[in-house]
Amino acid sequence: MSLNRQEMIERVSKRLNDFVSTDAKVTFLFVILGLASWLGAQLITDSRQIQLIVLFTVGIIIPTLINELRE
C-alpha cells in the first residue's frame, strides 16, 4: 500500500507534533521574537537596561505567563 505525498506529510507532521510539546513551541516562538525585539531595541536606543528588559520580557516572561495560563 503506497501513501500519497499529502498522507506522508500528515504522518510526519503528527509525529513531530507528538515529539514537541505546545509549551516548547510557544517558548521557541517567543525566544525568536525576543531576539528580534532585542535587535530592534538596539537600533532605537543605546540603553543596555532597556534592551535587556525587552529581551527578557518578550523572550522569557511572556511565554512563561502564556504557558502557565494555558494550564
Buried (B, 14 or more C-beta within 10 A) or exposed (E): EEEEEEEEEEEEEEEEEEEEEEBEEBBEEBBEBBEEBBEEBBEEEEEEEBBEBBBEEBBBEBBBEBBEEEE
